[in-house]
């Protein structure tokens, strides 16, 4: 009887590509269920990043209580394992007084960590890591990208190719184990003591491209350049090695004009969205909806 009670707790997971409208749907679902939202957008964890990571507005944050947004600094060390532990600890406490919770985001690795657990991968080999870092310094990130594509094309298709730490970690695991990173990550999921309902959002590519480009323009108008400039002294930290920040840093360096940097952001965001879709489409448990199909989403929610 106790076991059935525990499994009556439900985690609604809302995922999809960037700019698709996940935040708005998550708020609608949370309000319908009278519950709270957990962010699984790894770029929104950092309190210094707002415009470039599309942090929910003050109005959105006040409409429903959010967790794991702006809870750490860009100078703090944080990883997927810690996120998994933090969210599970939160849910264990939250489900004592609530039947439902909403998890929303576009970071597939972080969503998988909560839903399925992360794999027990080998500890980093510092000597190997230093050799790979030297390859990065000498040959550039493109060399690591090609290296990973040769060794594990499946992971290459879904990883954030502009994140050197993700590339380094995958390569060192492959070299240490002699197995692909994909095969090691696809181990048997850990059981959770709550039910997981997965909701995916998508729309035709042409429409998504238009939405992405307009969002980038709004970010520039909202002061993205000024936000990046205020963080310039931290440009070496991993949190800033992401789309929207690296391109503006290159503009500061004179590598791009501002117009070129903006176009680069749009291009790299489109590529990021494509990788996100590839990642989520592999999950057969996700029920897919168009952003305007709110009523269809509401039909799969429990009656409150």
Number of C-alpha atoms within 10 A of each C-alpha: 5 7 9 10 11 16 14 15 18 20 20 20 23 26 30 28 28 26 20 21 17 22 22 13 19 24 23 16 22 21 15 14 19 15 18 21 25 21 25 28 22 22 24 24 24 21 14 18 23 19 23 22 20 16 20 16 12 8 8 14 16 10 14 17 14 18 17 18 22 17 11 15 14 20 13 10 11 14 10 17 14 12 19 20 14 13 19 16 11 13 18 12 11 15 17 10 8 15 19 24 22 22 25 23 23 25 21 21 18 22 24 15 22 23 23 17 22 21 15 9 11 11 10 13 12 10 9 16 16 12 12 18 18 12 14 18 11 10 11 13 19 13 14 20 21 13 15 24 14 11 18 19 15 15 19 21 16 17 20 20 21 17 17 20 14 12 22 22 16 21 22 21 21 20 13 14 12 10 13 19 24 15 12 16 16 11 13 11 14 13 10 14 15 21 16 20 17 19 19 22 23 20 16 8 12 8 11 18 18 12 16 21 19 13 16 22 16 13 19 16 11 13 13 22 20 13 18 24 16 11 15 15 9 14 16 10 12 14 23 22 17 20 21 25 25 18 24 27 21 15 18 17 10 10 13 17 15 16 10 15 21 21 17 18 23 22 16 18 22 20 14 20 22 16 20 22 21 15 20 20 14 9 11 9 13 18 14 19 16 15 16 12 12 13 8 11 18 14 9 11 15 11 8 6
